[in-house]
Amino acid sequence: MSTEELKIALILCTCGKSLETYLDFTEIQRHFELNKSIIKLFIYEDLCFEKRLNELFKAMEEMNFDRYIIAACTPQILEMIIKNKLKEKKLDVIFEFVNIREHCAWIHKDKTKATNKAILLIEAAIAKIKGANLIRKKQDSIHRHVTIIGGGISGLQVALDLCEFGFEVLLIEKNSWLGGHVVQLETITPFNMTGKELLTTILRKLKGKTIEFKLGTQIKWIDGAFGNFTIHIQRSPPYINENCDLCKKCIEICPVTLPNPLDEGLSTIKAIDMPLNPPFCESIWLNRSKCLPNCSLCEKICPKKAINLTQEVIEETIKTSFIVFSTGYELYHPKNRSVFYSKGKANILNQLQLARMLDPEGPTQGKVIQPSTGKVAKRILMIQCVGSRDISYANYCSKYCCSTAIRHAIEIKKRIPDCEISICYIDIRTPFMDEELYREAREVGIDFIRGKVGNIYYESNFLVTEVVDTLLVKQINYKSDILVLSTALLPSKIPSQIFEIANLKIKDYGFIQEYYPKLKLTETNRVGIYSCGAAMGPKLISECISEAHSVAVSIIKEYPHEVLVRENSISVVNQELCNGCELCIRLCPFGIPKLIDVNEKRVAYIDEKQCKGCGTCISLCPTNAIQLESLQRDQLFAQIKAILADAPKHDEPIILGFICEECAYATLDFAGMLRKSYAENTRFIRLPCVGRLSALDILTAFEYGADMVLIFGCEEGKCHYLEGNLRTKLLVEIMKELLNAIGWEPNRIKMYGLFSADVYKFLDAIEDAMLKSIEFGPSAARLKLKNEFKN
Ligand code: FES
């Protein structure tokens, strides 16, 4: 069927007749009754009402039109409702939305001009929809297998959520125990339980679930893509087999003593040992790298012959569909900060060490002591922001420190009422209910000194800390038995090549970059790779848990079943047209296109499971080989041409704007809701992302009479497709040079980044464009169109 034969229905909504004040619906009706493509025109007052929508769907089922144009309020409200209803009713319908409320009625004072603009927008939608095809349904099947890297609180919570939804989970942990740092903590707010208690509740629920643990395991590299990742791991062999009955004779005889990492070096552990009891650690563990040469005492003494020291390190390859990084954090150790390091080192602790002292099962059985003498500490000074909020080191707040220090101080006061405790701080930050703790701390006599540490020295058994009190403006020489440093929280040490090979984006300081900081906090730039907890930055434990739930929900939502039918718009390669130039590979913000060999030719291939549908890959394709299903090239050209159809006829400047359907569209809607008026000769075309825009689209806009072309995307760093807007920024620079080269004013094209309610920036941009178009006068292309029209 030719596009001229298509039967199109036009559905207009008057929004409870309120739009009739601003738009002449009789004129719109009269105009489209003359349009041969429009077979039927419906006018509703309340399309958003369930009853009216059902009427519409009934009409769709009965009348069987080829295409539908819906001209109503913002698609941000109604479009999704209609899409979901259509899906529910299993109706395959091609429709296009036109916003005649926020983009016409609510912003233009002149009714005739607003009506003409509404007609143009509908005509442009008709032009676009004529070239539309039904979005192809894609059927994916996937093995619902997830690999979680990191067995702390975040990783375990993700594992539990996914197992409960029938996923198979592999959890990889570099240590020989589970629980990360939380297992070391004595008290956790707001849970009012110990770290071990909190973790035990999760580990207990994981018993018998579809989960496999690989402890003592390191990642070597990650390859592949969503649905088919390959992870190469290296892990310690078990050395001890199931015959072991935990008699622990091997531990007793082992001659190698090491600092116990679980107690942050406050106790020791043997090279063969059981660092924690079940459920955190299920067996005796051998740290083979620390064994003495030729020592095999443990092997010899084992009465069950359960130890085999000849085993080699195991290298394995794992296939998985999703990956979750929950790799946690490390604490900053101020080795090169002599003020905290060189003097009385044994009596300078960090908050994790203090947490271990407070644990009744810890190295001091719950007593807070001065390590050098073993005496109970009676004067304690805590120093906040050591390494954090420090422009020469970690220029961020580590978040955990204020609440942890205060909680520890209160706990010590309970156990040693005559202990004097002071907390030296820059600012106290106690979010949510922890503010209560701050109040309680002051009530129980904990002293807060707003100040900076100058020097620390040792005087007999005391540490003397010189503090400049910045409120009292005086120096205090604070004598204490121990100093407790609240040190910066740093990302876990993961070899950078792992991130490089996996093509994962990393933020400053080495934390994993979130896909979109406002809405997609736990997704990464790689489809199918997620992250949560402290791997992405300092987090409270409650945040780690909610992020873990968020990861699980995202994965479950992505693949609720092994087989999934999707109807999302993606980019499709016509491999016959593709010449393998690789431009799409360079442009795609997600690195999805690949080159493959087809019939002895290198061509682009786009994995449809991964494609997000931004259309950025299309913008520079020189052979027209890639098309976005929802907006093909010819559709956009037709839309541009139709939206500028009045250019030859009148004299006022015309501004054509391209807007992304995310933040930019939201800003335009917001301007409409605020009834902020701007020139009627400004019209907009919605794109999934401004990355979809090509040089040809911009030139087409000028060719058909736009005096100015404005591009509104999200702010830099906030594009919903990572860097679609950055690619367009580059394109705009090139286009400006091109305009300059042909003797046009380069400023006829301008690009702006908007946040989702950036109304005043948007209005200023329109005003500026209007002034510029008056200053520049009509473009040469517009003059030509006008002359042709006159003749
Ligand atoms: Fe707004 Fe990419 S989604 S610029």
Residues whose N, C-alpha, C, O or C-beta is under 5 A from the ligand:
A	BS01	FES	C660 E662 C663 P688 C689 V690 G713 C714 C719 H720 Y721 G724 N725
